[in-house]
Amino acid sequence: MKSTGILRPRRIARSARALLTAAVSLTCIVALPAHAQNDKRTPIAIPAQPNAIELGTGPLPEAKAAESWHNQYGSVFARNVTVATLTPFLPDPARATGAAVVVAPGGGFRTLSMENEGWDVAKALAAKGVAAFVLKYRLNQTPADMAGFERSMHEMFSATARRPRMDPEQAVAGLAPQIADARAAFALIRRRAGEWHVDPDRIGMVGFSAGAMLTLATTLAGEDAKPAFIGDIYGPLAPVTVPKDAPPLFAALAADDPFFVHGGIGLIDSWRAAKRPAEFHLFEQGGHGFGMYQKETTSTGWFDAFVRWLGMHGMLKPAH
């Protein structure tokens, strides 16, 4: 029987057990940059996003706090996102390869690192001829005021060790809005593929931290999304049951990552055992959240390695 790529609830629980249980911990994690400079959160006006397209997944049910943004680490973050959007960053048509990437920033499903793990990544991909689309997915609600938000984060960090493990199927349900946003992003890109010079069969996804978990969840349980390739950048590497039609996987993690380095590399082993393409980079240093920040550590080279990997899979040349 031909695989459809759609996972039934029982299979979701089996294949994503460790991955999706990690959602409990990730809700307490805001992606940390590779440096600690300018760590004060400063509220800012919501930036103009003239090219952002609403995905039509509706407002987050029962959400009361309005979307707000802040500056930290010299970068910008969004929180309390209640309406999902997709922002295209298109290459020069003369350089367009036809490949595309949905970019999912991280932030523990409570904030989104829109610049370091979103716009900057997308601009760099577009410069290589790859169309990039930054996914601003819906987030778990946090207090509207900055002081309340910071208090809630401190409280959640202190409670992490006491938090019980969530049933995997409950974890899937908890990510339902974000998975729906990712599916809508893929559907929108395919609908407008001709306009955007995109090959509908060569749309991948790359995510950072919580965005990496969303990328994996979309691959395992995203039904019609079907990414052509995926990137897991300092995200969970727990083992899963790999679908027969699983896409090529690129993963990168720093050996001094405080959140995921001690969990092993079961995801890589799972992909290899399923005889699906996988590439893994373990950088000696870099911490968590290095993204596009420029550092002296070799973790800064993840993007160049990712682009070479895309080229190896034929994504940097127009399809014939």
VEXTI-909086 format. One record per residue (C-alpha): residue number from 1; residue in one letter; x, y, z. Coordinates in steps of 0.05 Angstrom, whole numbers. Layout:
N
+-----+----+--------+--------+--------+
:   i : aa :      u :      v :      w :
+-----+----+--------+--------+--------+
: NUM :  A :      X :      Y :      Z :
...
+-----+----+--------+--------+--------+
***
This chain:
320
+-----+----+--------+--------+--------+
:   i : aa :      u :      v :      w :
+-----+----+--------+--------+--------+
:   1 :  M :      0 :      0 :      0 :
:   2 :  K :     28 :     67 :    -20 :
:   3 :  S :     45 :    114 :     38 :
:   4 :  T :      2 :    177 :     40 :
:   5 :  G :     46 :    212 :     90 :
:   6 :  I :    -14 :    221 :    136 :
:   7 :  L :     -5 :    195 :    207 :
:   8 :  R :    -64 :    168 :    246 :
:   9 :  P :    -71 :    189 :    320 :
:  10 :  R :    -42 :    123 :    346 :
:  11 :  R :     18 :    128 :    299 :
:  12 :  I :     28 :    201 :    318 :
:  13 :  A :     33 :    182 :    391 :
:  14 :  R :     83 :    127 :    374 :
:  15 :  S :    126 :    165 :    325 :
:  16 :  A :    129 :    232 :    360 :
:  17 :  R :    130 :    210 :    433 :
:  18 :  A :    195 :    242 :    455 :
:  19 :  L :    191 :    299 :    405 :
:  20 :  L :    123 :    324 :    423 :
:  21 :  T :    129 :    312 :    498 :
:  22 :  A :    185 :    363 :    492 :
:  23 :  A :    131 :    415 :    480 :
:  24 :  V :    122 :    420 :    555 :
:  25 :  S :    194 :    442 :    564 :
:  26 :  L :    196 :    485 :    502 :
:  27 :  T :    139 :    528 :    527 :
:  28 :  C :    187 :    550 :    581 :
:  29 :  I :    244 :    565 :    533 :
:  30 :  V :    256 :    630 :    497 :
:  31 :  A :    310 :    621 :    446 :
:  32 :  L :    375 :    646 :    476 :
:  33 :  P :    424 :    681 :    431 :
:  34 :  A :    497 :    662 :    425 :
:  35 :  H :    516 :    723 :    466 :
:  36 :  A :    488 :    758 :    526 :
:  37 :  Q :    493 :    830 :    504 :
:  38 :  N :    433 :    877 :    505 :
:  39 :  D :    391 :    824 :    541 :
:  40 :  K :    340 :    875 :    568 :
:  41 :  R :    272 :    868 :    535 :
:  42 :  T :    249 :    936 :    509 :
:  43 :  P :    178 :    943 :    482 :
:  44 :  I :    174 :    971 :    411 :
:  45 :  A :    119 :    989 :    363 :
:  46 :  I :     96 :    932 :    317 :
:  47 :  P :    141 :    939 :    255 :
:  48 :  A :    109 :    952 :    188 :
:  49 :  Q :    101 :    886 :    151 :
:  50 :  P :     71 :    908 :     85 :
:  51 :  N :     84 :    841 :     51 :
:  52 :  A :     55 :    797 :    106 :
:  53 :  I :     -3 :    754 :     82 :
:  54 :  E :    -55 :    729 :    131 :
:  55 :  L :    -60 :    654 :    126 :
:  56 :  G :   -134 :    648 :    141 :
:  57 :  T :   -128 :    601 :    199 :
:  58 :  G :   -168 :    650 :    241 :
:  59 :  P :   -153 :    684 :    307 :
:  60 :  L :   -127 :    642 :    364 :
:  61 :  P :   -188 :    618 :    403 :
:  62 :  E :   -200 :    654 :    469 :
:  63 :  A :   -138 :    698 :    460 :
:  64 :  K :   -145 :    764 :    497 :
:  65 :  A :    -76 :    796 :    496 :
:  66 :  A :    -59 :    834 :    432 :
:  67 :  E :      3 :    821 :    391 :
:  68 :  S :     63 :    860 :    416 :
:  69 :  W :    137 :    864 :    399 :
:  70 :  H :    201 :    878 :    436 :
:  71 :  N :    275 :    887 :    424 :
:  72 :  Q :    327 :    843 :    457 :
:  73 :  Y :    398 :    822 :    440 :
:  74 :  G :    397 :    875 :    384 :
:  75 :  S :    341 :    836 :    350 :
:  76 :  V :    265 :    839 :    349 :
:  77 :  F :    215 :    790 :    377 :
:  78 :  A :    139 :    782 :    371 :
:  79 :  R :     93 :    753 :    423 :
:  80 :  N :     19 :    742 :    433 :
:  81 :  V :     12 :    728 :    359 :
:  82 :  T :    -61 :    711 :    349 :
:  83 :  V :    -66 :    715 :    273 :
:  84 :  A :    -16 :    676 :    231 :
:  85 :  T :     18 :    708 :    172 :
:  86 :  L :     69 :    690 :    118 :
:  87 :  T :    119 :    740 :     91 :
:  88 :  P :    152 :    725 :     24 :
:  89 :  F :    225 :    741 :     10 :
:  90 :  L :    233 :    727 :    -64 :
:  91 :  P :    298 :    722 :   -103 :
:  92 :  D :    313 :    760 :   -166 :
:  93 :  P :    273 :    722 :   -219 :
:  94 :  A :    337 :    715 :   -260 :
:  95 :  R :    368 :    677 :   -202 :
:  96 :  A :    307 :    639 :   -178 :
:  97 :  T :    320 :    564 :   -172 :
:  98 :  G :    247 :    545 :   -162 :
:  99 :  A :    262 :    518 :    -92 :
: 100 :  A :    228 :    549 :    -32 :
: 101 :  V :    233 :    546 :     44 :
: 102 :  V :    183 :    560 :     99 :
: 103 :  V :    223 :    591 :    156 :
: 104 :  A :    197 :    579 :    226 :
: 105 :  P :    229 :    622 :    280 :
: 106 :  G :    236 :    597 :    351 :
: 107 :  G :    218 :    625 :    419 :
: 108 :  G :    186 :    569 :    460 :
: 109 :  F :    117 :    579 :    429 :
: 110 :  R :    113 :    643 :    471 :
: 111 :  T :    154 :    690 :    429 :
: 112 :  L :    182 :    690 :    358 :
: 113 :  S :    253 :    711 :    341 :
: 114 :  M :    228 :    746 :    279 :
: 115 :  E :    294 :    778 :    258 :
: 116 :  N :    351 :    731 :    276 :
: 117 :  E :    313 :    666 :    260 :
: 118 :  G :    264 :    694 :    209 :
: 119 :  W :    277 :    754 :    165 :
: 120 :  D :    353 :    748 :    165 :
: 121 :  V :    349 :    675 :    146 :
: 122 :  A :    299 :    689 :     91 :
: 123 :  K :    340 :    746 :     62 :
: 124 :  A :    402 :    702 :     60 :
: 125 :  L :    364 :    646 :     26 :
: 126 :  A :    335 :    693 :    -26 :
: 127 :  A :    405 :    717 :    -41 :
: 128 :  K :    421 :    645 :    -60 :
: 129 :  G :    362 :    642 :   -108 :
: 130 :  V :    315 :    606 :    -60 :
: 131 :  A :    247 :    635 :    -45 :
: 132 :  A :    237 :    641 :     30 :
: 133 :  F :    173 :    652 :     69 :
: 134 :  V :    175 :    672 :    143 :
: 135 :  L :    119 :    639 :    182 :
: 136 :  K :     93 :    681 :    239 :
: 137 :  Y :     53 :    626 :    273 :
: 138 :  R :      3 :    633 :    329 :
: 139 :  L :     32 :    631 :    400 :
: 140 :  N :     11 :    613 :    470 :
: 141 :  Q :    -14 :    674 :    506 :
: 142 :  T :     30 :    712 :    556 :
: 143 :  P :     13 :    773 :    600 :
: 144 :  A :      2 :    835 :    559 :
: 145 :  D :     49 :    879 :    600 :
: 146 :  M :    125 :    868 :    597 :
: 147 :  A :    133 :    862 :    673 :
: 148 :  G :     78 :    809 :    675 :
: 149 :  F :    109 :    772 :    617 :
: 150 :  E :    178 :    770 :    650 :
: 151 :  R :    147 :    747 :    716 :
: 152 :  S :    110 :    691 :    680 :
: 153 :  M :    174 :    668 :    646 :
: 154 :  H :    212 :    666 :    712 :
: 155 :  E :    155 :    627 :    744 :
: 156 :  M :    153 :    577 :    687 :
: 157 :  F :    228 :    566 :    688 :
: 158 :  S :    225 :    552 :    763 :
: 159 :  A :    167 :    503 :    753 :
: 160 :  T :    198 :    464 :    696 :
: 161 :  A :    228 :    409 :    739 :
: 162 :  R :    161 :    395 :    772 :
: 163 :  R :    120 :    395 :    709 :
: 164 :  P :     91 :    326 :    693 :
: 165 :  R :    103 :    293 :    626 :
: 166 :  M :     47 :    307 :    578 :
: 167 :  D :     13 :    251 :    540 :
: 168 :  P :     39 :    253 :    468 :
: 169 :  E :    -30 :    258 :    438 :
: 170 :  Q :    -46 :    316 :    484 :
: 171 :  A :     19 :    348 :    460 :
: 172 :  V :     -4 :    341 :    388 :
: 173 :  A :    -69 :    374 :    406 :
: 174 :  G :    -30 :    430 :    439 :
: 175 :  L :      7 :    443 :    374 :
: 176 :  A :    -55 :    440 :    331 :
: 177 :  P :    -58 :    515 :    316 :
: 178 :  Q :     15 :    518 :    297 :
: 179 :  I :     11 :    456 :    253 :
: 180 :  A :    -51 :    486 :    219 :
: 181 :  D :    -11 :    550 :    206 :
: 182 :  A :     46 :    510 :    175 :
: 183 :  R :     -3 :    471 :    131 :
: 184 :  A :    -35 :    536 :    109 :
: 185 :  A :     33 :    565 :     91 :
: 186 :  F :     49 :    506 :     46 :
: 187 :  A :    -20 :    510 :     14 :
: 188 :  L :    -13 :    585 :      0 :
: 189 :  I :     56 :    577 :    -31 :
: 190 :  R :     31 :    522 :    -77 :
: 191 :  R :    -30 :    563 :    -97 :
: 192 :  R :     14 :    621 :   -117 :
: 193 :  A :     73 :    580 :   -142 :
: 194 :  G :     68 :    607 :   -213 :
: 195 :  E :     68 :    680 :   -189 :
: 196 :  W :    126 :    668 :   -142 :
: 197 :  H :    167 :    624 :   -191 :
: 198 :  V :    165 :    566 :   -142 :
: 199 :  D :    165 :    492 :   -159 :
: 200 :  P :    107 :    463 :   -117 :
: 201 :  D :    146 :    398 :   -108 :
: 202 :  R :    209 :    433 :    -80 :
: 203 :  I :    182 :    470 :    -19 :
: 204 :  G :    219 :    453 :     45 :
: 205 :  M :    218 :    479 :    116 :
: 206 :  V :    272 :    501 :    166 :
: 207 :  G :    259 :    516 :    239 :
: 208 :  F :    297 :    539 :    300 :
: 209 :  S :    286 :    512 :    370 :
: 210 :  A :    210 :    511 :    378 :
: 211 :  G :    206 :    526 :    304 :
: 212 :  A :    248 :    464 :    292 :
: 213 :  M :    198 :    424 :    333 :
: 214 :  L :    142 :    453 :    291 :
: 215 :  T :    181 :    433 :    229 :
: 216 :  L :    185 :    361 :    253 :
: 217 :  A :    113 :    360 :    276 :
: 218 :  T :     92 :    386 :    207 :
: 219 :  T :    133 :    330 :    175 :
: 220 :  L :    103 :    276 :    220 :
: 221 :  A :     31 :    301 :    227 :
: 222 :  G :     21 :    357 :    177 :
: 223 :  E :    -18 :    314 :    128 :
: 224 :  D :    -18 :    352 :     61 :
: 225 :  A :     41 :    398 :     78 :
: 226 :  K :     94 :    346 :     56 :
: 227 :  P :    158 :    387 :     60 :
: 228 :  A :    208 :    367 :      6 :
: 229 :  F :    266 :    375 :     56 :
: 230 :  I :    272 :    399 :    127 :
: 231 :  G :    322 :    434 :    172 :
: 232 :  D :    324 :    424 :    248 :
: 233 :  I :    368 :    479 :    277 :
: 234 :  Y :    382 :    471 :    351 :
: 235 :  G :    316 :    435 :    359 :
: 236 :  P :    297 :    369 :    392 :
: 237 :  L :    332 :    307 :    367 :
: 238 :  A :    289 :    254 :    401 :
: 239 :  P :    278 :    189 :    363 :
: 240 :  V :    214 :    181 :    321 :
: 241 :  T :    182 :    131 :    275 :
: 242 :  V :    201 :    158 :    207 :
: 243 :  P :    149 :    159 :    151 :
: 244 :  K :    169 :    118 :     90 :
: 245 :  D :    168 :    181 :     48 :
: 246 :  A :    205 :    224 :     99 :
: 247 :  P :    242 :    283 :     67 :
: 248 :  P :    318 :    294 :     71 :
: 249 :  L :    337 :    321 :    140 :
: 250 :  F :    391 :    372 :    158 :
: 251 :  A :    404 :    382 :    232 :
: 252 :  A :    452 :    427 :    270 :
: 253 :  L :    465 :    433 :    344 :
: 254 :  A :    520 :    462 :    389 :
: 255 :  A :    553 :    415 :    439 :
: 256 :  D :    543 :    468 :    493 :
: 257 :  D :    468 :    476 :    479 :
: 258 :  P :    435 :    477 :    548 :
: 259 :  F :    369 :    447 :    525 :
: 260 :  F :    378 :    392 :    474 :
: 261 :  V :    450 :    367 :    473 :
: 262 :  H :    438 :    317 :    530 :
: 263 :  G :    379 :    284 :    495 :
: 264 :  G :    421 :    244 :    447 :
: 265 :  I :    414 :    243 :    371 :
: 266 :  G :    359 :    192 :    364 :
: 267 :  L :    326 :    232 :    309 :
: 268 :  I :    387 :    224 :    265 :
: 269 :  D :    391 :    150 :    282 :
: 270 :  S :    317 :    142 :    265 :
: 271 :  W :    326 :    176 :    197 :
: 272 :  R :    386 :    133 :    180 :
: 273 :  A :    353 :     69 :    203 :
: 274 :  A :    295 :     85 :    157 :
: 275 :  K :    346 :     95 :    101 :
: 276 :  R :    325 :    167 :     91 :
: 277 :  P :    377 :    222 :     76 :
: 278 :  A :    404 :    256 :    138 :
: 279 :  E :    461 :    304 :    153 :
: 280 :  F :    480 :    325 :    223 :
: 281 :  H :    528 :    379 :    247 :
: 282 :  L :    550 :    381 :    320 :
: 283 :  F :    588 :    445 :    333 :
: 284 :  E :    635 :    448 :    392 :
: 285 :  Q :    608 :    515 :    415 :
: 286 :  G :    551 :    561 :    399 :
: 287 :  G :    501 :    553 :    455 :
: 288 :  H :    426 :    558 :    440 :
: 289 :  G :    395 :    608 :    393 :
: 290 :  F :    456 :    627 :    352 :
: 291 :  G :    415 :    633 :    288 :
: 292 :  M :    445 :    686 :    242 :
: 293 :  Y :    484 :    721 :    298 :
: 294 :  Q :    556 :    725 :    276 :
: 295 :  K :    604 :    693 :    325 :
: 296 :  E :    675 :    667 :    326 :
: 297 :  T :    648 :    597 :    340 :
: 298 :  T :    641 :    549 :    282 :
: 299 :  S :    565 :    547 :    294 :
: 300 :  T :    563 :    610 :    252 :
: 301 :  G :    578 :    565 :    192 :
: 302 :  W :    512 :    527 :    197 :
: 303 :  F :    480 :    569 :    143 :
: 304 :  D :    535 :    558 :     92 :
: 305 :  A :    532 :    484 :    107 :
: 306 :  F :    456 :    484 :     98 :
: 307 :  V :    462 :    519 :     31 :
: 308 :  R :    514 :    469 :      7 :
: 309 :  W :    468 :    414 :     29 :
: 310 :  L :    411 :    445 :    -10 :
: 311 :  G :    457 :    447 :    -70 :
: 312 :  M :    475 :    374 :    -61 :
: 313 :  H :    401 :    358 :    -65 :
: 314 :  G :    392 :    399 :   -129 :
: 315 :  M :    356 :    458 :    -97 :
: 316 :  L :    403 :    512 :   -123 :
: 317 :  K :    390 :    498 :   -196 :
: 318 :  P :    325 :    504 :   -235 :
: 319 :  A :    290 :    437 :   -244 :
: 320 :  H :    292 :    409 :   -314 :
+-----+----+--------+--------+--------+
***
